[in-house]
Amino acid sequence: MTPEQKAVYVMAQIAVLNARVAGMEAENAIAEMKGNSLPFGEAAFEHEVNTLCVNHNAVIALFLH
């Protein structure tokens, strides 16, 4: 992959992550309004970042190769 293709790939993964996180935040807000416990905690959000490989180390590694 060229550096430009790598950048586009990372941006696409971030767009997917943003969509997933928005859904998780919405579910948390609904649960909070209903007085229920939040279905998604910090670990769930971290899991999404790591699943899509857009954490700091993954992005740096992509551009080093």
Backbone as XML, in Angstrom:
<?xml version="1.0"?>
<chain id="A" units="angstrom">
  <residue number="1" name="MET">
    <atom name="N" x="0.835" y="-1.179" z="0.000"/>
    <atom name="CA" x="0.000" y="0.000" z="0.000"/>
    <atom name="C" x="0.878" y="1.240" z="0.000"/>
  </residue>
  <residue number="2" name="THR">
    <atom name="N" x="0.450" y="2.225" z="-0.736"/>
    <atom name="CA" x="1.163" y="3.503" z="-0.717"/>
    <atom name="C" x="0.813" y="4.231" z="0.581"/>
  </residue>
  <residue number="3" name="PRO">
    <atom name="N" x="1.620" y="5.232" z="0.953"/>
    <atom name="CA" x="1.272" y="6.006" z="2.151"/>
    <atom name="C" x="-0.126" y="6.635" z="2.053"/>
  </residue>
  <residue number="4" name="GLU">
    <atom name="N" x="-0.491" y="7.054" z="0.856"/>
    <atom name="CA" x="-1.819" y="7.653" z="0.679"/>
    <atom name="C" x="-2.919" y="6.620" z="0.904"/>
  </residue>
  <residue number="5" name="GLN">
    <atom name="N" x="-2.712" y="5.417" z="0.388"/>
    <atom name="CA" x="-3.695" y="4.346" z="0.579"/>
    <atom name="C" x="-3.794" y="3.968" z="2.052"/>
  </residue>
  <residue number="6" name="LYS">
    <atom name="N" x="-2.670" y="3.959" z="2.737"/>
    <atom name="CA" x="-2.682" y="3.674" z="4.173"/>
    <atom name="C" x="-3.478" y="4.727" z="4.919"/>
  </residue>
  <residue number="7" name="ALA">
    <atom name="N" x="-3.288" y="5.995" z="4.554"/>
    <atom name="CA" x="-4.021" y="7.077" z="5.215"/>
    <atom name="C" x="-5.520" y="6.940" z="4.974"/>
  </residue>
  <residue number="8" name="VAL">
    <atom name="N" x="-5.909" y="6.618" z="3.759"/>
    <atom name="CA" x="-7.328" y="6.442" z="3.446"/>
    <atom name="C" x="-7.899" y="5.256" z="4.224"/>
  </residue>
  <residue number="9" name="TYR">
    <atom name="N" x="-7.137" y="4.181" z="4.317"/>
    <atom name="CA" x="-7.573" y="3.010" z="5.075"/>
    <atom name="C" x="-7.827" y="3.382" z="6.535"/>
  </residue>
  <residue number="10" name="VAL">
    <atom name="N" x="-6.880" y="4.090" z="7.142"/>
    <atom name="CA" x="-7.036" y="4.494" z="8.542"/>
    <atom name="C" x="-8.262" y="5.400" z="8.692"/>
  </residue>
  <residue number="11" name="MET">
    <atom name="N" x="-8.439" y="6.326" z="7.779"/>
    <atom name="CA" x="-9.599" y="7.225" z="7.848"/>
    <atom name="C" x="-10.907" y="6.447" z="7.726"/>
  </residue>
  <residue number="12" name="ALA">
    <atom name="N" x="-10.935" y="5.440" z="6.872"/>
    <atom name="CA" x="-12.136" y="4.615" z="6.726"/>
    <atom name="C" x="-12.402" y="3.830" z="7.997"/>
  </residue>
  <residue number="13" name="GLN">
    <atom name="N" x="-11.369" y="3.284" z="8.599"/>
    <atom name="CA" x="-11.549" y="2.544" z="9.843"/>
    <atom name="C" x="-12.050" y="3.469" z="10.952"/>
  </residue>
  <residue number="14" name="ILE">
    <atom name="N" x="-11.560" y="4.685" z="10.966"/>
    <atom name="CA" x="-12.005" y="5.651" z="11.972"/>
    <atom name="C" x="-13.474" y="6.009" z="11.752"/>
  </residue>
  <residue number="15" name="ALA">
    <atom name="N" x="-13.895" y="6.109" z="10.501"/>
    <atom name="CA" x="-15.306" y="6.389" z="10.216"/>
    <atom name="C" x="-16.189" y="5.261" z="10.741"/>
  </residue>
  <residue number="16" name="VAL">
    <atom name="N" x="-15.764" y="4.022" z="10.537"/>
    <atom name="CA" x="-16.511" y="2.877" z="11.061"/>
    <atom name="C" x="-16.527" y="2.920" z="12.588"/>
  </residue>
  <residue number="17" name="LEU">
    <atom name="N" x="-15.390" y="3.210" z="13.185"/>
    <atom name="CA" x="-15.312" y="3.310" z="14.641"/>
    <atom name="C" x="-16.250" y="4.389" z="15.161"/>
  </residue>
  <residue number="18" name="ASN">
    <atom name="N" x="-16.264" y="5.542" z="14.516"/>
    <atom name="CA" x="-17.148" y="6.620" z="14.948"/>
    <atom name="C" x="-18.609" y="6.197" z="14.894"/>
  </residue>
  <residue number="19" name="ALA">
    <atom name="N" x="-18.990" y="5.450" z="13.865"/>
    <atom name="CA" x="-20.369" y="4.981" z="13.756"/>
    <atom name="C" x="-20.694" y="3.997" z="14.876"/>
  </residue>
  <residue number="20" name="ARG">
    <atom name="N" x="-19.794" y="3.081" z="15.136"/>
    <atom name="CA" x="-20.017" y="2.104" z="16.206"/>
    <atom name="C" x="-20.114" y="2.789" z="17.564"/>
  </residue>
  <residue number="21" name="VAL">
    <atom name="N" x="-19.204" y="3.720" z="17.823"/>
    <atom name="CA" x="-19.197" y="4.432" z="19.101"/>
    <atom name="C" x="-20.466" y="5.265" z="19.254"/>
  </residue>
  <residue number="22" name="ALA">
    <atom name="N" x="-20.906" y="5.897" z="18.194"/>
    <atom name="CA" x="-22.142" y="6.687" z="18.266"/>
    <atom name="C" x="-23.324" y="5.797" z="18.649"/>
  </residue>
  <residue number="23" name="GLY">
    <atom name="N" x="-23.371" y="4.605" z="18.082"/>
    <atom name="CA" x="-24.428" y="3.668" z="18.442"/>
    <atom name="C" x="-24.343" y="3.241" z="19.892"/>
  </residue>
  <residue number="24" name="MET">
    <atom name="N" x="-23.144" y="2.984" z="20.359"/>
    <atom name="CA" x="-22.948" y="2.591" z="21.755"/>
    <atom name="C" x="-23.328" y="3.732" z="22.698"/>
  </residue>
  <residue number="25" name="GLU">
    <atom name="N" x="-22.958" y="4.955" z="22.335"/>
    <atom name="CA" x="-23.319" y="6.108" z="23.158"/>
    <atom name="C" x="-24.831" y="6.297" z="23.194"/>
  </residue>
  <residue number="26" name="ALA">
    <atom name="N" x="-25.487" y="6.083" z="22.065"/>
    <atom name="CA" x="-26.944" y="6.202" z="22.015"/>
    <atom name="C" x="-27.596" y="5.154" z="22.909"/>
  </residue>
  <residue number="27" name="GLU">
    <atom name="N" x="-27.108" y="3.926" z="22.856"/>
    <atom name="CA" x="-27.648" y="2.870" z="23.716"/>
    <atom name="C" x="-27.435" y="3.209" z="25.188"/>
  </residue>
  <residue number="28" name="ASN">
    <atom name="N" x="-26.278" y="3.763" z="25.520"/>
    <atom name="CA" x="-26.019" y="4.183" z="26.901"/>
    <atom name="C" x="-26.979" y="5.294" z="27.319"/>
  </residue>
  <residue number="29" name="ALA">
    <atom name="N" x="-27.220" y="6.247" z="26.434"/>
    <atom name="CA" x="-28.128" y="7.355" z="26.757"/>
    <atom name="C" x="-29.553" y="6.850" z="26.977"/>
  </residue>
  <residue number="30" name="ILE">
    <atom name="N" x="-29.993" y="5.928" z="26.147"/>
    <atom name="CA" x="-31.335" y="5.361" z="26.302"/>
    <atom name="C" x="-31.444" y="4.628" z="27.634"/>
  </residue>
  <residue number="31" name="ALA">
    <atom name="N" x="-30.435" y="3.829" z="27.946"/>
    <atom name="CA" x="-30.443" y="3.097" z="29.213"/>
    <atom name="C" x="-30.457" y="4.056" z="30.392"/>
  </residue>
  <residue number="32" name="GLU">
    <atom name="N" x="-29.681" y="5.112" z="30.296"/>
    <atom name="CA" x="-29.620" y="6.104" z="31.383"/>
    <atom name="C" x="-30.967" y="6.790" z="31.569"/>
  </residue>
  <residue number="33" name="MET">
    <atom name="N" x="-31.618" y="7.151" z="30.462"/>
    <atom name="CA" x="-32.933" y="7.797" z="30.560"/>
    <atom name="C" x="-33.967" y="6.878" z="31.199"/>
  </residue>
  <residue number="34" name="LYS">
    <atom name="N" x="-33.827" y="5.583" z="30.964"/>
    <atom name="CA" x="-34.757" y="4.603" z="31.530"/>
    <atom name="C" x="-34.386" y="4.208" z="32.959"/>
  </residue>
  <residue number="35" name="GLY">
    <atom name="N" x="-33.251" y="4.711" z="33.430"/>
    <atom name="CA" x="-32.801" y="4.379" z="34.776"/>
    <atom name="C" x="-32.111" y="3.031" z="34.872"/>
  </residue>
  <residue number="36" name="ASN">
    <atom name="N" x="-31.721" y="2.492" z="33.744"/>
    <atom name="CA" x="-31.024" y="1.199" z="33.710"/>
    <atom name="C" x="-29.517" y="1.409" z="33.749"/>
  </residue>
  <residue number="37" name="SER">
    <atom name="N" x="-28.806" y="0.329" z="34.047"/>
    <atom name="CA" x="-27.349" y="0.417" z="34.012"/>
    <atom name="C" x="-26.888" y="0.523" z="32.560"/>
  </residue>
  <residue number="38" name="LEU">
    <atom name="N" x="-25.742" y="1.137" z="32.376"/>
    <atom name="CA" x="-25.223" y="1.356" z="31.030"/>
    <atom name="C" x="-24.728" y="0.041" z="30.434"/>
  </residue>
  <residue number="39" name="PRO">
    <atom name="N" x="-25.127" y="-0.263" z="29.218"/>
    <atom name="CA" x="-24.685" y="-1.516" z="28.602"/>
    <atom name="C" x="-23.220" y="-1.494" z="28.149"/>
  </residue>
  <residue number="40" name="PHE">
    <atom name="N" x="-22.680" y="-0.311" z="27.921"/>
    <atom name="CA" x="-21.308" y="-0.208" z="27.423"/>
    <atom name="C" x="-20.459" y="0.635" z="28.363"/>
  </residue>
  <residue number="41" name="GLY">
    <atom name="N" x="-19.433" y="0.012" z="28.898"/>
    <atom name="CA" x="-18.486" y="0.716" z="29.757"/>
    <atom name="C" x="-17.214" y="1.027" z="28.992"/>
  </residue>
  <residue number="42" name="GLU">
    <atom name="N" x="-16.240" y="1.518" z="29.710"/>
    <atom name="CA" x="-14.975" y="1.914" z="29.082"/>
    <atom name="C" x="-14.311" y="0.758" z="28.345"/>
  </residue>
  <residue number="43" name="ALA">
    <atom name="N" x="-14.376" y="-0.427" z="28.910"/>
    <atom name="CA" x="-13.737" y="-1.584" z="28.282"/>
    <atom name="C" x="-14.353" y="-1.888" z="26.915"/>
  </residue>
  <residue number="44" name="ALA">
    <atom name="N" x="-15.657" y="-1.707" z="26.790"/>
    <atom name="CA" x="-16.324" y="-1.966" z="25.506"/>
    <atom name="C" x="-15.862" y="-0.979" z="24.436"/>
  </residue>
  <residue number="45" name="PHE">
    <atom name="N" x="-15.679" y="0.269" z="24.826"/>
    <atom name="CA" x="-15.204" y="1.271" z="23.874"/>
    <atom name="C" x="-13.754" y="0.978" z="23.464"/>
  </residue>
  <residue number="46" name="GLU">
    <atom name="N" x="-12.929" y="0.608" z="24.428"/>
    <atom name="CA" x="-11.545" y="0.246" z="24.117"/>
    <atom name="C" x="-11.497" y="-0.968" z="23.191"/>
  </residue>
  <residue number="47" name="HIS">
    <atom name="N" x="-12.386" y="-1.907" z="23.423"/>
    <atom name="CA" x="-12.445" y="-3.105" z="22.581"/>
    <atom name="C" x="-12.718" y="-2.726" z="21.123"/>
  </residue>
  <residue number="48" name="GLU">
    <atom name="N" x="-13.614" y="-1.791" z="20.899"/>
    <atom name="CA" x="-13.916" y="-1.359" z="19.529"/>
    <atom name="C" x="-12.690" y="-0.765" z="18.856"/>
  </residue>
  <residue number="49" name="VAL">
    <atom name="N" x="-11.958" y="0.050" z="19.571"/>
    <atom name="CA" x="-10.744" y="0.654" z="19.020"/>
    <atom name="C" x="-9.746" y="-0.430" z="18.630"/>
  </residue>
  <residue number="50" name="ASN">
    <atom name="N" x="-9.572" y="-1.396" z="19.501"/>
    <atom name="CA" x="-8.590" y="-2.449" z="19.235"/>
    <atom name="C" x="-9.072" y="-3.420" z="18.161"/>
  </residue>
  <residue number="51" name="THR">
    <atom name="N" x="-10.370" y="-3.666" z="18.090"/>
    <atom name="CA" x="-10.917" y="-4.560" z="17.076"/>
    <atom name="C" x="-10.676" y="-4.010" z="15.672"/>
  </residue>
  <residue number="52" name="LEU">
    <atom name="N" x="-10.834" y="-2.705" z="15.514"/>
    <atom name="CA" x="-10.650" y="-2.084" z="14.205"/>
    <atom name="C" x="-9.207" y="-1.673" z="13.943"/>
  </residue>
  <residue number="53" name="CYS">
    <atom name="N" x="-8.333" y="-1.957" z="14.878"/>
    <atom name="CA" x="-6.896" y="-1.675" z="14.731"/>
    <atom name="C" x="-6.616" y="-0.206" z="14.422"/>
  </residue>
  <residue number="54" name="VAL">
    <atom name="N" x="-7.273" y="0.678" z="15.141"/>
    <atom name="CA" x="-6.997" y="2.106" z="14.973"/>
    <atom name="C" x="-6.427" y="2.711" z="16.255"/>
  </residue>
  <residue number="55" name="ASN">
    <atom name="N" x="-5.850" y="1.852" z="17.097"/>
    <atom name="CA" x="-5.177" y="2.418" z="18.259"/>
    <atom name="C" x="-3.819" y="2.979" z="17.814"/>
  </residue>
  <residue number="56" name="HIS">
    <atom name="N" x="-3.197" y="3.700" z="18.668"/>
    <atom name="CA" x="-1.948" y="4.396" z="18.338"/>
    <atom name="C" x="-0.901" y="3.450" z="17.755"/>
  </residue>
  <residue number="57" name="ASN">
    <atom name="N" x="-0.640" y="2.366" z="18.440"/>
    <atom name="CA" x="0.419" y="1.448" z="18.007"/>
    <atom name="C" x="0.115" y="0.817" z="16.656"/>
  </residue>
  <residue number="58" name="ALA">
    <atom name="N" x="-1.151" y="0.481" z="16.413"/>
    <atom name="CA" x="-1.509" y="-0.147" z="15.131"/>
    <atom name="C" x="-1.306" y="0.822" z="13.975"/>
  </residue>
  <residue number="59" name="VAL">
    <atom name="N" x="-1.685" y="2.066" z="14.171"/>
    <atom name="CA" x="-1.538" y="3.051" z="13.106"/>
    <atom name="C" x="-0.067" y="3.331" z="12.831"/>
  </residue>
  <residue number="60" name="ILE">
    <atom name="N" x="0.713" y="3.493" z="13.889"/>
    <atom name="CA" x="2.157" y="3.729" z="13.719"/>
    <atom name="C" x="2.798" y="2.541" z="12.998"/>
  </residue>
  <residue number="61" name="ALA">
    <atom name="N" x="2.445" y="1.330" z="13.407"/>
    <atom name="CA" x="3.016" y="0.133" z="12.775"/>
    <atom name="C" x="2.666" y="0.078" z="11.289"/>
  </residue>
  <residue number="62" name="LEU">
    <atom name="N" x="1.458" y="0.459" z="10.944"/>
    <atom name="CA" x="1.047" y="0.448" z="9.541"/>
    <atom name="C" x="1.941" y="1.362" z="8.699"/>
  </residue>
  <residue number="63" name="PHE">
    <atom name="N" x="2.261" y="2.525" z="9.226"/>
    <atom name="CA" x="3.060" y="3.479" z="8.454"/>
    <atom name="C" x="4.549" y="3.182" z="8.494"/>
  </residue>
  <residue number="64" name="LEU">
    <atom name="N" x="4.994" y="2.334" z="9.399"/>
    <atom name="CA" x="6.421" y="1.980" z="9.461"/>
    <atom name="C" x="6.763" y="0.866" z="8.480"/>
  </residue>
  <residue number="65" name="HIS">
    <atom name="N" x="5.746" y="0.168" z="7.982"/>
    <atom name="CA" x="6.011" y="-0.952" z="7.072"/>
    <atom name="C" x="5.710" y="-0.576" z="5.654"/>
  </residue>
</chain>
